[in-house]
Amino acid sequence: MKFPKDNELTTNMADVENTESKTNGIIEANGPVTRYDPDDPEDQKQMWRPPDIDQDMKEMERRKRVDMIMNSQVFREELERIIESQMTEGYLPENLAALQQVTELLLPNRRTSNIRSGHCVIPINDIRGVDGIRYTKIEKLLRCKLAAVYRLIDLYGWSENIYNHVTVRVSQDLEHFLLNPFGLQYPEVTASSLLKVDMQGNVIDPGSTSFTFNRAGFVLHSAIHACRPDIRCCIHIHHPPVVAVSAMKVGLLPVSQESALIGEVSYHDYQGIVVDTKEREQIARDLGPVNKVMILRNHGVIVCGETIEEALFYLQNLVLACEAQVRLMPIGLDNIQTMSPEARQKVRSIITDNHANVTGRPEGEEEKEQRIKKFKVWDLEFEAQMRMLDNAGFRTGYLYRYPLLRVEAPRLKNDVEVPPAATSFVQYLEEDKWLRPLKKLMDGKKSQDKLRWVNSPNVYQKVEVLETGTNDPKKITKWVQEGSPSHSTLVKIESPHQFIPKTGDPNEFKKKQKEVSAFLP
């Protein structure tokens, strides 16, 4: 009996598989089929190679591209050119696109579709270079804080594509306020992209984008900013639990502690999309002179505050209260226990009227004594959220009031308590080739600042004396010591070889050493 060879058997099996796949119509031709040849030494090595080594070989192939790019002089020059242009001209769209391409090239990880991840392509504080001259310090900080609120709302899942608005009043005298451009999603809003408009709808500053503002959002927010000078920030969202509560006839029920924190709530009946300026008066009357939360029937909610921190605090508690009420509704209103007015007032007074005492030193005043600073609860929460964003890489540009979280105990012997080796950064400067020029600059500065001097207890006077006993006397210079010891002579040491000049013979020391050793027994 004649048996088929291994090569013929492999070929026949492959033909059968191809025929079956074509007959069933499931798999089409997807390219060449890889066959195993037992006589091929490369295939034998592949079979005997461990999986971890195989994976390392693949990773080495992937890293070749990154190493080639990082060692390229052209790449470094192009990257330096982009950074220099950003420092002088600001963040332009073509520069951002170039940086994004560089990031994708150097980090070949798979892209994720989760917009609520910690990855941030564009920083919140994108005001750089000459763009910072356009804004005052207060307006720049407000822009960074407002853009950070947009990112927080998106991270919490309260955003709705390009809709909804968060506004903040910039100037009380000129009645200008900032809002997001209509066309950007919340993860795309930055400090420089915010629009500045007045109460009449005139764009004072278009920002860094070509978009304009939403008419409905302007009418709603301008009505509140115009009638309530005490309100500086307004937040409007369409979160589903909030919309569900706004559609209930009973409104927001005091069923949780969060509902008691927001205080009294106003209501405004739905009259369609707010685009008519005549509705501004009705919105102002429904909000009232005191309340800071107004539920828009069948629409959503608008939350106000004297500061951005306060408005965000009320929004978070309102969302939690609405979510709790929506979960309680299936059991029926008769089975829900509500809070008494006295309990609600007690909870609100404890949170809003009291302050949290924080001991520390403000930023830039580390040398001054510690002092107690009174904080509202929403201020502490907002700083914690800003730290969360900064730790995630969003670069908020927020100016922390007390950035030092740990207060160090006073040191009685601080000059010798910490050894020099524990606080030295020389090893980092020497290991990093990019920091070596900085180390040279620091060493040069130290040598210039610390000039060494030699003090002599005597004062010498230069005297020229003529030779004696010769026909042609010469002048001899002598240094004569003065009798008064009340002064001293200062001699500046400019070189370690000032008193013993350095010779050009490198073997001088060995010669002297041999001469000395020759006299020794």
Secondary structure, 3 states (H helix, E strand, C coil): CCCCCHHHHHHHHHHHHHHHHHHHCCCCCCCCCCCCCCCCHHHHHHHHCCHHHHHHHHHHHHHHHHHHHHCCHHHHHHHHHHHHHHHHHCCCHHHHHHHHHHHHHHCCCCCCCCCCCCCCCCCCCCCCHHHHHHCCHHHHHHHHHHHHHHHHHHHCCCCECCECEEEEEEECCCCEEEECCCCCCHHHCCCCCCEEEECCCCEEECCCCCCCCCHHHHHHHHHHHHHCCCCCEEEEECCHHHHHHHCCCCCCCCCCHHHHHCCCEEEECCCCCCCCCCHHHHHHHHHCCCCCEEEECCCEEEEEECCHHHHHHHHHHHHHHHHHHHHHHHHCHHHCCCCCHHHHHHHHHHHHHCCEEEEECCCCCCCCCCEEEEECHHHHHHHHHHHHHHHCCCCCCCCCCCCCCCCCCCCCCHHHHCCHHHCCCHHHHHHCCCCHHHHHHHHHHHHHHCCEEEEECCCEEEEEEECCCCCCCCEEEEEEECCCCCCCEEEEECCCCCCCCCCCCCCHHHHHHHHHHHHCC
